[in-house]
C-alpha cells in the first residue's frame, strides 16, 4: 500500500486548498508532483493520505490545474493539508 506521509506546500493558514501542494512524498520513497499524482490516480492507482488505509486521493481539476485531494473537499481541513511539510 502506498500513502502520502509528507507534502511540499506553504504552511497553514496560507495554504487554503490542495492546489498549493507542489510535491507529495510517498512512503515508498517516491516524490510526485501534483500533476504526476493526478495522472497516477486518474489511471486507477490507489494512493492514501496519512497512513495505509487512510483517506484515498481523488483526482481534481480547477481551470487548468490538475491536482489530487481527499474526499469530501479540498478546504484547509483536507487530510492532505494536515500532513507535515517538507519532502
C-alpha positions as CSV (number, residue, x, y, z in Angstrom):
1,X,0.0,0.0,0.0
2,X,1.2,3.4,-0.9
3,X,0.4,6.5,1.1
4,X,1.4,10.2,1.3
5,X,3.3,11.0,4.5
6,X,4.6,14.5,3.8
7,X,3.9,17.3,1.4
8,X,5.7,20.3,-0.1
9,X,3.3,23.2,0.4
10,X,3.1,26.5,2.1
11,X,2.2,26.3,5.8
12,X,-1.4,26.7,7.0
13,X,-3.2,29.1,7.0
14,X,-1.6,30.5,3.8
15,X,-2.2,27.1,2.1
16,X,-6.0,27.3,1.5
17,X,-6.5,24.3,-0.7
18,X,-4.7,21.3,-2.4
19,X,-3.8,23.3,-5.5
20,X,-1.0,24.8,-3.4
21,X,0.7,21.4,-3.0
22,X,3.8,21.2,-5.2
23,X,5.0,17.7,-4.3
24,X,3.8,14.7,-2.5
25,X,6.2,12.4,-0.6
26,X,5.2,8.7,-0.5
27,X,6.1,6.1,2.0
28,X,7.9,4.1,-0.7
29,X,10.4,6.9,-1.3
30,X,8.8,8.4,-4.4
31,X,8.2,12.1,-4.7
32,X,5.4,13.1,-7.1
33,X,4.5,16.5,-8.5
34,X,0.8,17.3,-8.1
35,X,0.4,16.6,-11.9
36,X,2.1,13.2,-11.6
37,X,-0.1,12.3,-8.7
38,X,-3.2,13.4,-10.6
39,X,-2.3,11.2,-13.6
40,X,-1.5,8.2,-11.5
41,X,-4.7,8.4,-9.5
42,X,-6.7,9.1,-12.7
43,X,-5.2,5.9,-14.2
44,X,-6.5,3.8,-11.4
45,X,-3.7,3.7,-8.8
46,X,-4.7,3.9,-5.2
47,X,-2.8,6.3,-3.0
48,X,-3.9,7.0,0.5
49,X,-3.3,10.1,2.7
50,X,-1.5,9.8,6.1
51,X,-1.4,6.0,6.5
52,X,-2.2,2.7,4.9
53,X,-5.9,2.5,4.6
54,X,-6.4,6.3,5.3
55,X,-8.5,8.6,3.1
56,X,-8.0,7.9,-0.6
57,X,-6.7,10.5,-3.0
58,X,-9.1,11.5,-5.8
59,X,-8.2,13.4,-9.0
60,X,-9.5,17.0,-9.2
61,X,-9.2,19.9,-11.7
62,X,-9.7,23.6,-11.3
63,X,-9.4,25.6,-14.5
64,X,-6.1,24.3,-16.0
65,X,-4.7,23.0,-12.7
66,X,-4.7,19.2,-12.1
67,X,-4.2,18.0,-8.6
68,X,-5.3,15.5,-6.0
69,X,-7.3,15.9,-2.8
70,X,-9.2,13.7,-0.4
71,X,-13.0,13.4,-0.2
72,X,-15.2,15.3,0.5
73,X,-13.4,18.6,-0.2
74,X,-10.1,20.5,-0.5
75,X,-10.6,23.1,2.2
76,X,-7.9,23.8,4.8
77,X,-9.2,20.8,6.7
78,X,-8.5,18.4,3.8
79,X,-6.4,15.4,5.1
80,X,-3.6,16.1,2.7
81,X,-3.2,19.7,4.0
82,X,-2.8,18.4,7.6
83,X,0.3,16.4,6.7
84,X,3.8,17.6,7.8
85,X,5.6,19.9,5.4
86,X,8.9,19.2,3.7
87,X,9.8,16.2,1.5
